[in-house]
């Protein structure tokens, strides 16, 4: 199946996945440096600030998943893209800690809402057998963005420091037009009082023990892979200068993206629901090998080799997590289940905090060994949750 065989809303959603990630990728290798320079913060404080923003945005995304189940998903994606554009513009004007934190929360929440909504639209508009391929294709396109974005961001930053954020905001804004002009399905609109309350939805999620254990495992794993750009840039800033950091990060992100572009769709085709536990164990093992490689890297080539191994783990874990939750989720609560599993992104909030603390108080490579231990524990929890009787097909 190719992109042209999908329905218009799926094709435009896939295009948005590309443009929105280009928008984020332009700023990703520059964000820690930008915030550090603008506010005069050290790496531990920058990590804490970014962690708080991701933490708050992730909690808000739980309610976001509930909203996605109740209202027309395409319009919510448009709102998320507009919010992201506004937040990126405001970030360039933020000159104090509180305004910077608020704008980061806006952009992170918008990103989470877009991710949950796009997953729900893919599941809603595709038969079960095509979802893994479509999600792998979507993830491949987002990584084309990561192949282009960081290098573009570094080039634009040469003009003036705020330029990448303004360009990213412009791309996010014009992405809105990709999702307009599509006829909405009235059956998928607001369901009003027919849907259960948010409290009842939370109780349903709380009682799904398989979902809870799996999300806990994903959270620990996300500490490692969810925000690796943050802790790698923190590590490089501690062990080298800012120019070297920008050069290495641009190469690593390009390596990561190109590996996903070449391999993601091919690997995604082989993922089967019956073998998800084994795939998750393999992905976790590759994460650990990659982290050890980072700790030993002493040249650009060795950094890129470690990044390739790490990326193989990422290629496996992302569609495996999607398939697992897609298998668990009832049709009427699909957004809520994705919102609950998105709580694993709290690992991304913890990641820069943990990394910043370890970099300030221990030898720098210690960070990678601590992250390896968390990855191993997360993989074990995911493996155990796959054995529970609650895992069934809908």
FENPEPE-V165475 format. One line per field, one symbol per residue. ss: DSSP state (H for helix, E for strand, C for the rest). phi: phi as a letter, one per 20 degrees, with the letter a starting at -180 (. if undefined). A space follows every 10 residues. Layout:
ss = ???
phi = ???
This chain:
ss = CCHHHCCHHH HHHHHHHHHH HHHHHHHHCC HHHHHHHHHC CCHHHHHHHH HHHHHHHHHH HHHHHHHHHH CCHHHHHHHH HHHHHHHHHH HHHCCCHHHH HHHHHHHHHH HHHHHHHHHH HHHHHCCHHH HHHHHHHHHH HHHHHHHHHH HHHHHHHCCC CCHHHHHHHH HHHHHHHHCC CCCCCHHHCC CHHHCCCHHH HHHHHHHCHH HHHHHHHHHH HHHHHCCHHH HHHHHHHHHC CHHHHHHHHH HHHHHHHHHH HHHHHHHHCC CCHHHHHHHH HHHHHHHHHH HHHHHHCCCH HHHHHHHHHH HHHHHHHHHH HHHHHHHHCC HHHHHHHHHH HHHHHHHHHH HHHHHHHHHH HCCCCHHHHH HHHHHHHHHH HHHHHCCCCC CCCC
phi = .dgfeefgff ffffffgfff fggffgegfd ffffffffdm deffffgfff ffffffffff fffgfffffe cfffffffff ffffffffff ffefcbffff ffffffffff ffffffffff ffffdcfgfd ffffffffff ffeffffegf fffffffffb geggffffff fffffgffee nefeegfdff dlffefffff fffgffeeff ffffffffff ffgedfcfff ffffgfffeb efffgfffff fffffgffff gfdgfffgfe fcffdfffff ffffffgfff fffgfdfcbf fffffffffg fgffgefgff ffffffffff gfcfffffff ffggfgffff gfffffffff ccggfggfff ffffffffff ffffffefff fbed
